[in-house]
């Protein structure tokens, strides 16, 4: 059986940590990239019965703000841009 060198172990740990950081969507504005918006919004909208509009507006908001609040509901204070974007009627635009 081959033995792993310290360099191999360090590389594995770095890759594991970078993967863990990449799938974490909590954080402030600019905490996600445009490429990360669809999976972040998939999770954000996973608990609603209105999937299509939720995904449409979540992705629109994510692409503008580069942020999606953590969880499936609430926590909008994590993303002020996401939280403060309103419709013409003054209602929240972002789910």
C-alpha positions in Angstrom: 0.0 0.0 0.0 1.4 3.4 -0.9 2.0 6.0 1.7 0.8 9.5 1.3 3.3 12.3 1.6 2.7 15.4 3.7 2.4 17.4 0.5 -0.3 15.0 -0.8 -2.2 15.3 2.5 -1.9 19.1 2.5 -3.2 19.3 -1.1 -6.2 17.1 -0.2 -7.0 19.3 2.8 -6.7 22.5 0.7 -9.1 21.0 -1.9 -11.6 19.9 0.8 -11.6 23.3 2.4 -12.0 25.2 -0.9 -14.9 22.9 -1.8 -16.5 23.5 1.6 -16.2 27.3 1.2 -17.5 27.2 -2.4 -20.8 25.5 -1.4 -21.5 27.9 1.4 -23.8 30.7 0.3 -24.2 32.8 3.4 -22.5 36.1 3.5 -22.7 39.7 2.5 -22.9 41.3 -0.9 -20.4 40.0 -3.3 -20.1 36.7 -1.5 -21.2 34.6 -4.5 -20.2 34.8 -8.1 -22.7 34.9 -11.0 -21.9 31.2 -11.6 -22.9 30.4 -8.1 -26.3 32.1 -8.4 -28.3 29.2 -9.8 -27.4 26.7 -7.1 -27.8 29.3 -4.4 -31.2 30.2 -5.7 -32.2 26.5 -6.1 -31.6 26.1 -2.4 -33.2 29.4 -1.4 -36.4 28.5 -3.3 -36.4 24.8 -2.4 -39.1 25.1 0.3 -41.7 27.3 -1.7 -44.6 26.1 -3.6 -44.0 28.9 -6.2 -40.8 27.6 -7.7 -40.8 29.4 -11.1 -41.3 32.9 -9.9 -39.0 32.4 -6.9 -36.2 31.2 -9.1 -36.7 33.9 -11.6 -36.6 36.7 -9.1 -33.9 35.1 -6.9 -31.5 34.7 -9.9 -32.3 38.3 -11.1 -31.5 39.6 -7.6 -28.4 37.5 -7.2 -27.0 38.6 -10.5 -27.5 42.3 -9.5 -26.4 42.0 -5.8 -24.0 39.0 -6.0 -25.6 37.7 -2.8 -28.3 35.3 -1.7 -29.3 35.2 1.9 -28.7 31.9 3.8 -31.6 29.5 4.3 -34.9 29.1 2.5 -36.6 32.1 4.1 -35.7 35.3 5.9 -32.1 36.4 6.7 -32.3 39.2 4.2 -30.3 41.5 6.4 -27.3 39.6 5.2 -27.7 41.2 1.8 -28.8 44.8 2.0 -29.0 45.2 -1.9 -31.1 42.0 -2.1 -33.3 43.2 0.9 -33.8 46.8 -0.3 -34.7 46.2 -4.0 -38.4 46.9 -4.3 -41.1 46.6 -6.9 -43.0 49.7 -8.2 -45.6 49.1 -5.5 -42.9 49.2 -2.8 -43.0 45.4 -2.0 -39.8 43.3 -1.8 -38.6 42.2 -5.3 -36.3 39.5 -4.0 -37.6 36.3 -2.4 
